[in-house]
């Protein structure tokens, strides 16, 4: 399940942004995910939820836009 590694990378990137802007909690993360990664919204959200438990990202929703290619990019983070 490569979704676990991808979810961990997303969390690491988001936490760097949280620290840089002194945010306390993440509510939504908008991503672009290339279809060659063979990732579904449900599987990535499930892995993310497990890894984000008891962190500032707990409960955050992943909003995924599927595109062609291999890229995985964080486009927007909603935080407070």
Secondary structure as GFF3:
##gff-version 3
##sequence-region A 1 80
A	DSSP	alpha_helix	3	21	.	.	.	ID=ss1
A	DSSP	beta_strand	26	34	.	.	.	ID=ss2
A	DSSP	three_ten_helix	35	37	.	.	.	ID=ss3
A	DSSP	alpha_helix	41	52	.	.	.	ID=ss4
A	DSSP	beta_strand	61	67	.	.	.	ID=ss5
A	DSSP	beta_strand	72	79	.	.	.	ID=ss6
###
